[in-house]
Amino acid sequence: MKFVLASFLALFLFLNLSAQSITPLDSASQVTFKIKNLGFNTTGSFSGLAGTITFNPDNPDGCSFDVHIDASTVNTGVELRDKHLRSEDYFDVKNYPKIRFVSVKITGTKKNGTLFVSGKLTMRGITKDISFPFTWETIKDGYLFNGSFKLNRRDFKVGGGSTVSDNLTVLLKVVAKKV
C-alpha cells in the first residue's frame, strides 16, 4: 500500500513539475517595435510568429522558447518604407527570411508572475545574446507572455548609415496555447 501511495505521489509531482509544450498563436499575438527616425517615433510590427514553447512557471529550468517571425511581414504603415526595410539595406528578407529567438536559460525573479529569459537572437545571419524580463499569466488552454527588450540594429547590420536611430525597443505580447 505504501508503494502504491508513493508511486501516485511521485507521478503527481512529475506531472505537476513537467512543462507543457504550447504553440504561439500568430493571430492573437503582437510583435512590435519602436524606433526614432529623424527624431520622430516610428512604430511597426511583424507577423508570422511560429515555433515551440515549453513552459511551466513552477519549474523555470525546464522552460524553453524557440520562436521566429517572418521578416518579410515588417509593417510600418508606409508601403514604400516597408519595401525598403525588406531590401538588402535592412532585413534582406530574400536571404534571411526569419528572425529567430532561442532561449538558453530562464530563471525566476523576486516578483511573482515575472521570469527572466536569456537567449540567442538571430537576424540577418548574425546571432547575439539578449536577456530580458517577461511576465506570464494563465489563460484558457495556455499562457499570455509580455516582455520587451532593447537592441542596437547595427549589431545585426540592419540599416547601415540611415537616418533611423541605432537603438530600438521590441515589444512582445505572445499568446501560446496547446494546439
TIVEXDREN-852620 format. One line per field, with one value per residue (C-alpha): residue number from 0; residue in three letters; x, y, z. Coordinates in Angstrom, 1 decimal. Layout:
REM TIVEXDREN-852620
nr <- (NUM / ...)
rest <- (ALA / ...)
east <- (X / ...)
north <- (Y / ...)
up <- (Z / ...)
***
This chain:
REM TIVEXDREN-852620
nr <- (0 / 1 / 2 / 3 / 4 / 5 / 6 / 7 / 8 / 9 / 10 / 11 / 12 / 13 / 14 / 15 / 16 / 17 / 18 / 19 / 20 / 21 / 22 / 23 / 24 / 25 / 26 / 27 / 28 / 29 / 30 / 31 / 32 / 33 / 34 / 35 / 36 / 37 / 38 / 39 / 40 / 41 / 42 / 43 / 44 / 45 / 46 / 47 / 48 / 49 / 50 / 51 / 52 / 53 / 54 / 55 / 56 / 57 / 58 / 59 / 60 / 61 / 62 / 63 / 64 / 65 / 66 / 67 / 68 / 69 / 70 / 71 / 72 / 73 / 74 / 75 / 76 / 77 / 78 / 79 / 80 / 81 / 82 / 83 / 84 / 85 / 86 / 87 / 88 / 89 / 90 / 91 / 92 / 93 / 94 / 95 / 96 / 97 / 98 / 99 / 100 / 101 / 102 / 103 / 104 / 105 / 106 / 107 / 108 / 109 / 110 / 111 / 112 / 113 / 114 / 115 / 116 / 117 / 118 / 119 / 120 / 121 / 122 / 123 / 124 / 125 / 126 / 127 / 128 / 129 / 130 / 131 / 132 / 133 / 134 / 135 / 136 / 137 / 138 / 139 / 140 / 141 / 142 / 143 / 144 / 145 / 146 / 147 / 148 / 149 / 150 / 151 / 152 / 153 / 154 / 155 / 156 / 157 / 158 / 159 / 160 / 161 / 162 / 163 / 164 / 165 / 166 / 167 / 168 / 169 / 170 / 171 / 172 / 173 / 174 / 175 / 176 / 177 / 178)
rest <- (MET / LYS / PHE / VAL / LEU / ALA / SER / PHE / LEU / ALA / LEU / PHE / LEU / PHE / LEU / ASN / LEU / SER / ALA / GLN / SER / ILE / THR / PRO / LEU / ASP / SER / ALA / SER / GLN / VAL / THR / PHE / LYS / ILE / LYS / ASN / LEU / GLY / PHE / ASN / THR / THR / GLY / SER / PHE / SER / GLY / LEU / ALA / GLY / THR / ILE / THR / PHE / ASN / PRO / ASP / ASN / PRO / ASP / GLY / CYS / SER / PHE / ASP / VAL / HIS / ILE / ASP / ALA / SER / THR / VAL / ASN / THR / GLY / VAL / GLU / LEU / ARG / ASP / LYS / HIS / LEU / ARG / SER / GLU / ASP / TYR / PHE / ASP / VAL / LYS / ASN / TYR / PRO / LYS / ILE / ARG / PHE / VAL / SER / VAL / LYS / ILE / THR / GLY / THR / LYS / LYS / ASN / GLY / THR / LEU / PHE / VAL / SER / GLY / LYS / LEU / THR / MET / ARG / GLY / ILE / THR / LYS / ASP / ILE / SER / PHE / PRO / PHE / THR / TRP / GLU / THR / ILE / LYS / ASP / GLY / TYR / LEU / PHE / ASN / GLY / SER / PHE / LYS / LEU / ASN / ARG / ARG / ASP / PHE / LYS / VAL / GLY / GLY / GLY / SER / THR / VAL / SER / ASP / ASN / LEU / THR / VAL / LEU / LEU / LYS / VAL / VAL / ALA / LYS / LYS / VAL)
east <- (0.0 / 2.9 / 4.4 / 1.2 / 0.8 / 4.5 / 4.1 / 1.0 / 2.6 / 5.7 / 3.6 / 1.6 / 4.7 / 6.2 / 3.1 / 2.9 / 6.5 / 6.7 / 6.4 / 3.8 / 4.5 / 2.5 / 2.4 / 2.5 / -0.7 / 0.3 / -3.3 / -3.6 / 0.0 / 1.8 / 5.5 / 6.0 / 8.9 / 9.5 / 12.5 / 13.3 / 13.6 / 14.8 / 13.9 / 10.3 / 9.0 / 8.3 / 6.4 / 6.0 / 5.1 / 5.9 / 3.6 / 4.2 / 5.1 / 5.7 / 7.7 / 7.6 / 7.4 / 7.8 / 6.5 / 5.8 / 6.1 / 6.8 / 9.9 / 11.7 / 14.7 / 12.5 / 11.1 / 12.3 / 11.4 / 12.3 / 10.3 / 10.6 / 8.9 / 8.7 / 10.9 / 9.1 / 6.0 / 7.5 / 4.8 / 5.2 / 2.0 / 4.0 / 4.4 / 7.4 / 9.3 / 8.3 / 9.6 / 12.9 / 13.0 / 12.7 / 15.6 / 19.3 / 19.9 / 17.8 / 16.4 / 17.4 / 14.4 / 15.4 / 18.5 / 17.3 / 13.6 / 13.3 / 14.2 / 14.7 / 15.0 / 16.1 / 16.2 / 19.3 / 18.2 / 15.0 / 15.2 / 12.7 / 12.6 / 11.5 / 8.4 / 5.5 / 4.4 / 7.8 / 10.6 / 13.9 / 15.0 / 18.4 / 18.9 / 20.2 / 18.5 / 19.4 / 18.8 / 20.5 / 22.6 / 24.1 / 23.4 / 23.7 / 22.9 / 19.9 / 18.2 / 15.0 / 12.3 / 8.8 / 5.5 / 3.2 / -0.4 / -2.6 / -5.3 / -7.7 / -5.6 / -2.3 / -0.4 / -0.1 / 3.5 / 4.5 / 8.0 / 10.2 / 13.9 / 16.2 / 18.7 / 21.1 / 20.2 / 23.8 / 24.8 / 22.8 / 24.0 / 20.5 / 20.2 / 23.8 / 24.2 / 20.5 / 18.5 / 17.0 / 18.3 / 20.8 / 18.6 / 15.1 / 12.7 / 10.9 / 7.6 / 6.2 / 2.6 / 2.5 / -0.5 / 0.5 / -1.8 / -1.9 / -2.8)
north <- (0.0 / 2.4 / 1.6 / 2.5 / 5.7 / 6.7 / 5.9 / 8.0 / 10.9 / 10.7 / 10.6 / 13.6 / 15.6 / 14.7 / 15.8 / 19.0 / 19.9 / 18.8 / 21.6 / 21.6 / 22.2 / 25.1 / 26.9 / 30.7 / 31.9 / 34.5 / 35.8 / 36.6 / 37.8 / 41.1 / 41.6 / 45.3 / 47.8 / 51.5 / 53.5 / 57.1 / 58.2 / 61.8 / 62.4 / 61.2 / 58.0 / 55.3 / 52.1 / 48.9 / 45.2 / 41.8 / 38.7 / 35.1 / 34.2 / 30.5 / 28.0 / 25.9 / 27.0 / 24.6 / 26.3 / 25.6 / 28.6 / 26.4 / 25.0 / 27.8 / 25.5 / 23.2 / 26.0 / 27.0 / 29.2 / 28.5 / 31.1 / 33.0 / 35.6 / 36.2 / 39.2 / 40.0 / 40.9 / 44.1 / 46.7 / 50.4 / 51.5 / 53.1 / 50.6 / 52.4 / 52.3 / 48.7 / 47.7 / 49.4 / 47.6 / 44.3 / 45.1 / 44.2 / 47.6 / 46.4 / 43.0 / 41.4 / 39.1 / 37.3 / 35.9 / 36.0 / 35.3 / 34.6 / 36.4 / 33.7 / 33.6 / 30.6 / 30.7 / 29.4 / 30.0 / 31.0 / 32.0 / 33.1 / 36.6 / 38.0 / 39.4 / 36.9 / 36.3 / 37.6 / 35.4 / 36.4 / 34.9 / 34.8 / 33.5 / 33.9 / 36.3 / 35.7 / 38.3 / 38.6 / 35.5 / 37.2 / 35.8 / 37.9 / 37.2 / 39.1 / 38.9 / 40.5 / 40.0 / 38.9 / 38.4 / 35.4 / 34.8 / 31.7 / 31.9 / 29.2 / 26.4 / 28.3 / 31.4 / 35.1 / 36.4 / 40.1 / 41.4 / 44.0 / 44.4 / 47.0 / 46.2 / 48.0 / 47.5 / 47.9 / 44.8 / 42.9 / 45.1 / 46.4 / 49.8 / 50.9 / 54.7 / 55.5 / 58.3 / 55.9 / 55.6 / 52.8 / 51.7 / 50.4 / 48.7 / 45.4 / 44.8 / 41.3 / 40.1 / 36.4 / 34.2 / 30.5 / 27.5 / 23.8 / 23.1)
up <- (0.0 / 0.8 / -2.5 / -4.4 / -2.4 / -3.0 / -6.7 / -7.0 / -5.2 / -7.4 / -10.6 / -9.3 / -8.6 / -12.0 / -13.8 / -11.8 / -12.5 / -16.1 / -18.6 / -21.3 / -24.9 / -26.4 / -29.7 / -30.1 / -31.9 / -34.5 / -34.9 / -31.2 / -30.6 / -31.3 / -32.1 / -32.4 / -32.4 / -31.9 / -33.2 / -33.8 / -37.5 / -38.0 / -34.3 / -34.7 / -33.1 / -35.8 / -34.9 / -36.8 / -36.4 / -37.6 / -38.1 / -39.0 / -35.4 / -35.0 / -33.0 / -29.9 / -26.2 / -23.3 / -20.2 / -16.5 / -14.3 / -11.3 / -13.0 / -15.0 / -15.6 / -17.6 / -19.8 / -23.3 / -26.2 / -29.8 / -31.8 / -35.1 / -37.1 / -40.9 / -41.6 / -44.8 / -42.8 / -41.4 / -41.4 / -40.5 / -42.3 / -45.2 / -48.1 / -49.7 / -46.4 / -45.7 / -49.2 / -48.3 / -44.9 / -46.8 / -49.0 / -48.6 / -46.9 / -43.9 / -43.2 / -46.6 / -46.4 / -49.6 / -47.9 / -44.3 / -44.2 / -40.5 / -37.2 / -34.6 / -30.8 / -28.9 / -25.1 / -23.3 / -19.7 / -17.9 / -14.2 / -11.6 / -10.1 / -6.8 / -8.4 / -8.7 / -12.3 / -13.7 / -15.1 / -16.8 / -20.1 / -21.7 / -25.2 / -28.7 / -31.2 / -34.9 / -37.6 / -41.0 / -40.1 / -37.0 / -33.6 / -30.4 / -26.8 / -25.3 / -21.9 / -20.6 / -18.0 / -19.1 / -17.4 / -17.8 / -16.9 / -17.3 / -20.0 / -21.2 / -22.6 / -22.4 / -21.4 / -22.2 / -22.2 / -22.2 / -22.4 / -24.1 / -24.9 / -26.4 / -29.1 / -31.4 / -35.1 / -36.1 / -34.1 / -36.8 / -39.7 / -40.3 / -42.0 / -42.2 / -42.0 / -42.4 / -40.6 / -38.1 / -34.5 / -33.8 / -30.8 / -30.8 / -28.5 / -29.3 / -27.5 / -27.2 / -26.4 / -27.1 / -26.7 / -26.7 / -26.3 / -26.7 / -30.3)
***
